[in-house]
């Protein structure tokens, strides 16, 4: 049923290691979705989130459409997909479920196990890691100093840069300095250090800024660190918000990534019709 303009909307808020999303089950993606994302995701004037997800469901068919906090439409989000999987399982009143979900980066398989009401573990088959955009070494050198770097496309673009101590860098400074070379498309920027099948990562997300975690970025970091010979096929990626596991399968030169990590349900938020209408123009 399509909601009328006078009806309140209900959002579910979830996060994956602090990377948080507002999820709204709907029949359609409204034309005002970019404005809604900017308004509702605003940290002080809205509810606050890194992105707004519209979940389109029709029987057993599910579609995931994500708008970043800046209103830009994103192809995929590993943590957003994991949160969406938890929201689907909670909606279906089950503690274990699997879903095939259509995204702008193709169909992704999601497996959910809920340990209790607010907490779950969700795995997403993120698919093939493709070659990313050309690495601008001059921009990277200016931002963090001369460093080894590579790029990966996980359905969205990532630059992975090796540094000695990722947490010591201010991503609110480093991220925009590097991303500016990739405008207007934008770029996810990750500083990493890797050894013994573990990657430490600091994050700048396109459209959301410095975030606590990035699922697709964790996959990109694992792929690049594996390519550099620093980690094997089962990688723990630790970010400011916590750790996820990335399993890599390489065959005939193609690398597939599987992302597993915790999710948490924060709560349901009811948006009055007049507030939704006002946010639609935000």
C-alpha positions as CSV (number, residue, x, y, z in Angstrom):
1,X,0.0,0.0,0.0
2,X,1.4,3.4,-0.9
3,X,1.3,5.8,1.9
4,X,-0.8,8.9,1.5
5,X,0.6,12.3,2.1
6,X,-1.3,12.6,5.4
7,X,0.0,9.4,6.9
8,X,3.0,9.2,9.3
9,X,6.0,7.3,8.2
10,X,7.9,4.8,10.3
11,X,11.7,4.5,10.1
12,X,13.9,1.8,11.7
13,X,17.4,2.9,12.8
14,X,20.2,0.3,12.7
15,X,23.9,0.5,12.8
16,X,26.8,-1.7,11.9
17,X,29.8,-0.8,14.1
18,X,28.5,2.7,14.4
19,X,27.9,3.1,10.6
20,X,24.2,4.0,11.0
21,X,21.2,3.9,8.7
22,X,17.6,4.9,8.6
23,X,15.5,2.2,6.9
24,X,12.0,2.9,5.4
25,X,10.0,0.1,3.8
26,X,8.0,1.6,1.0
27,X,6.3,0.7,-2.4
28,X,8.4,3.3,-4.3
29,X,11.4,5.6,-4.0
30,X,10.0,9.1,-3.7
31,X,11.3,11.8,-6.0
32,X,12.1,13.8,-2.9
33,X,14.4,11.0,-1.6
34,X,17.6,13.2,-1.9
35,X,16.0,16.0,0.2
36,X,14.6,13.5,2.7
37,X,18.1,12.0,3.2
38,X,19.7,15.4,3.7
39,X,17.0,16.4,6.2
40,X,16.5,13.2,8.2
41,X,20.2,12.2,8.3
42,X,21.3,15.6,9.6
43,X,23.1,15.0,12.9
44,X,21.7,18.1,14.7
45,X,18.6,19.1,12.8
46,X,17.3,15.6,11.9
47,X,17.4,12.1,13.3
48,X,21.0,11.6,12.4
49,X,22.5,8.8,10.2
50,X,25.1,8.1,7.5
51,X,22.4,7.2,5.0
52,X,18.7,6.7,4.3
53,X,17.6,3.3,2.9
54,X,14.4,2.7,1.0
55,X,13.4,-1.0,1.2
56,X,11.1,-2.0,-1.7
57,X,9.6,-5.4,-1.0
58,X,7.1,-7.3,-3.1
59,X,6.5,-10.8,-1.7
60,X,9.9,-12.5,-1.7
61,X,11.5,-9.8,-3.9
62,X,13.5,-7.2,-2.1
63,X,15.3,-4.0,-3.4
64,X,17.8,-1.8,-1.5
65,X,18.1,1.8,-2.5
66,X,20.5,4.0,-0.5
67,X,20.9,7.8,-0.3
68,X,23.9,9.0,1.5
69,X,23.6,11.8,4.1
70,X,24.4,14.4,1.5
71,X,21.5,13.2,-0.7
72,X,23.6,11.4,-3.3
73,X,22.4,8.0,-4.4
74,X,24.9,5.2,-3.6
75,X,25.3,2.0,-5.5
76,X,26.0,-0.2,-2.5
77,X,26.9,-0.2,1.2
78,X,28.2,-3.3,3.0
79,X,27.1,-2.1,6.4
80,X,23.9,-0.7,5.0
81,X,23.1,-4.1,3.4
82,X,23.8,-5.8,6.7
83,X,21.5,-3.4,8.5
84,X,18.8,-4.0,5.9
85,X,19.1,-7.7,6.4
86,X,18.5,-7.3,10.1
87,X,15.5,-5.1,9.4
88,X,14.0,-7.6,7.0
89,X,14.5,-10.5,9.5
90,X,12.9,-8.4,12.3
91,X,10.0,-7.5,10.0
92,X,9.5,-11.2,9.2
93,X,9.7,-12.1,13.0
94,X,12.5,-14.6,12.4
95,X,15.9,-15.1,14.0
96,X,17.5,-16.7,11.0
97,X,16.9,-15.9,7.3
98,X,18.5,-15.5,3.9
99,X,17.5,-12.9,1.3
100,X,18.5,-12.0,-2.3
101,X,18.4,-8.3,-2.5
102,X,18.6,-6.2,-5.7
103,X,20.9,-3.2,-5.4
104,X,22.3,-0.6,-7.9
105,X,25.4,-2.8,-7.9
106,X,23.5,-6.0,-8.7
107,X,21.8,-8.8,-6.6
108,X,23.5,-9.5,-3.3
109,X,22.8,-12.5,-1.0
110,X,22.3,-11.7,2.7
111,X,22.3,-14.2,5.6
112,X,21.0,-13.1,9.0
113,X,21.3,-14.6,12.4
114,X,19.7,-12.6,15.3
115,X,21.0,-13.5,18.7
116,X,18.5,-11.3,20.5
117,X,16.1,-8.4,19.6
118,X,18.6,-5.6,19.2
119,X,21.7,-7.6,18.1
120,X,22.5,-9.7,15.0
121,X,25.3,-11.1,12.9
122,X,24.8,-10.6,9.1
123,X,26.8,-11.8,6.1
124,X,26.7,-10.2,2.7
125,X,28.1,-11.7,-0.4
126,X,29.6,-8.5,-1.8
127,X,30.6,-10.0,-5.1
128,X,33.5,-9.4,-7.4
129,X,36.2,-6.8,-6.8
130,X,36.8,-4.9,-10.0
131,X,39.6,-2.6,-10.9
132,X,39.0,0.9,-9.5
133,X,39.8,4.4,-10.8
134,X,43.3,5.5,-11.6
135,X,45.3,6.4,-8.4
136,X,46.4,10.0,-8.3
137,X,49.8,9.6,-6.5
138,X,50.5,13.3,-6.4
139,X,47.3,14.1,-4.5
140,X,48.0,11.2,-2.1
141,X,51.5,12.4,-1.5
142,X,50.3,15.9,-0.7
143,X,47.7,14.5,1.7
144,X,49.6,11.8,3.6
145,X,53.1,11.6,2.2
146,X,54.5,9.2,-0.3
147,X,52.6,5.9,0.2
148,X,51.6,2.7,-1.6
149,X,48.1,2.9,-2.9
150,X,45.7,1.0,-5.0
151,X,42.0,1.2,-6.0
152,X,39.1,-1.2,-6.0
153,X,35.5,-1.0,-7.3
154,X,33.1,-3.0,-5.1
155,X,30.2,-1.6,-6.9
156,X,31.3,1.7,-5.5
157,X,34.8,3.2,-5.8
158,X,37.6,3.0,-3.1
159,X,41.1,4.2,-2.7
160,X,43.2,2.1,-0.3
161,X,46.4,3.8,1.0
162,X,49.1,2.1,3.2
163,X,50.3,4.2,6.2
164,X,52.1,3.3,9.4
165,X,49.3,4.3,11.8
166,X,45.9,4.9,10.3
167,X,44.2,6.2,13.5
168,X,46.7,9.1,13.8
169,X,45.3,10.8,10.7
170,X,42.3,13.2,10.8
171,X,40.1,11.8,8.0
172,X,38.0,15.0,8.0
173,X,41.1,16.6,6.6
174,X,42.7,13.8,4.6
175,X,39.5,12.4,3.0
176,X,38.3,15.6,1.3
177,X,41.9,16.4,0.2
178,X,42.1,13.1,-1.7
179,X,38.5,12.9,-2.8
180,X,38.6,16.3,-4.5
181,X,40.7,14.7,-7.3
182,X,37.7,12.4,-8.1
183,X,34.9,14.9,-8.2
184,X,32.1,15.0,-9.2
185,X,31.9,11.2,-8.9
186,X,33.5,11.2,-5.5
187,X,35.6,8.6,-3.7
188,X,35.8,6.4,-0.6
189,X,39.2,6.9,1.0
190,X,40.8,4.4,3.4
191,X,44.1,4.5,5.2
192,X,45.3,1.1,6.2
193,X,48.0,-0.9,7.9
194,X,48.1,-4.7,7.5
195,X,49.9,-7.7,8.9
196,X,49.1,-11.2,10.2
197,X,45.7,-11.4,8.4
198,X,44.6,-8.2,10.1
199,X,43.9,-4.8,8.7
200,X,43.5,-1.6,10.7
201,X,41.6,1.1,8.7
202,X,40.6,4.7,9.0
203,X,37.7,5.9,6.8
204,X,36.4,8.7,4.7
205,X,33.1,7.8,3.0
206,X,31.8,9.5,-0.1
207,X,28.6,11.3,0.8
208,X,28.8,10.7,4.5
209,X,32.3,11.9,5.6
210,X,34.4,10.4,8.3
211,X,32.5,7.3,9.6
212,X,33.0,4.7,12.3
213,X,33.0,1.8,9.8
214,X,32.6,1.0,6.1
215,X,31.6,-2.5,4.9
216,X,32.4,-2.2,1.3
217,X,35.6,-0.4,2.3
218,X,36.6,-3.2,4.5
219,X,36.2,-5.6,1.6
220,X,38.3,-3.2,-0.6
221,X,41.0,-3.0,2.0
222,X,41.1,-6.8,2.4
223,X,41.4,-7.2,-1.4
224,X,44.2,-4.7,-1.7
225,X,46.1,-6.0,1.3
226,X,45.8,-9.5,-0.1
227,X,47.0,-8.3,-3.5
228,X,50.0,-6.8,-1.7
229,X,50.8,-10.1,0.0
230,X,50.1,-8.8,3.5
231,X,47.1,-10.9,4.4
232,X,45.6,-14.2,3.4
233,X,42.0,-15.0,2.4
234,X,40.4,-14.7,5.8
235,X,40.9,-11.1,7.0
236,X,39.9,-9.2,10.1
237,X,39.4,-5.5,9.4
238,X,39.4,-3.3,12.4
239,X,37.9,0.2,12.1
240,X,37.1,2.9,14.7
241,X,33.7,1.3,15.4
242,X,35.0,-2.3,15.7
243,X,35.9,-5.3,13.5
244,X,34.4,-7.3,10.7
245,X,35.5,-10.4,8.9
246,X,36.2,-10.5,5.1
247,X,36.6,-13.8,3.3
248,X,38.1,-13.7,-0.1
249,X,37.8,-16.3,-2.9
250,X,40.1,-15.8,-5.9
251,X,39.6,-17.9,-9.1
252,X,40.9,-17.2,-12.6
253,X,42.1,-13.7,-11.6
254,X,38.7,-12.8,-10.1
255,X,38.3,-12.0,-6.4
256,X,35.0,-12.4,-4.6
257,X,34.4,-10.9,-1.1
258,X,32.1,-12.0,1.7
259,X,31.5,-9.6,4.6
260,X,30.4,-10.7,8.0
261,X,29.9,-8.6,11.1
262,X,27.5,-7.4,13.9
263,X,24.5,-5.2,13.5
264,X,22.4,-3.5,16.1
265,X,18.8,-2.3,16.1
266,X,18.5,1.2,17.7
267,X,14.7,1.7,17.5
268,X,11.7,2.7,15.5
269,X,11.0,6.4,14.8
270,X,7.6,7.7,13.7
271,X,7.8,10.7,11.5
272,X,4.6,12.8,11.5
273,X,3.2,13.6,8.1
274,X,3.9,17.3,8.4
275,X,7.5,16.7,9.4
276,X,8.0,14.2,6.5
277,X,6.5,16.8,4.1
278,X,8.8,19.5,5.4
279,X,11.8,17.2,5.2
280,X,10.9,16.4,1.6
281,X,11.8,20.0,0.8
282,X,14.9,20.1,2.9
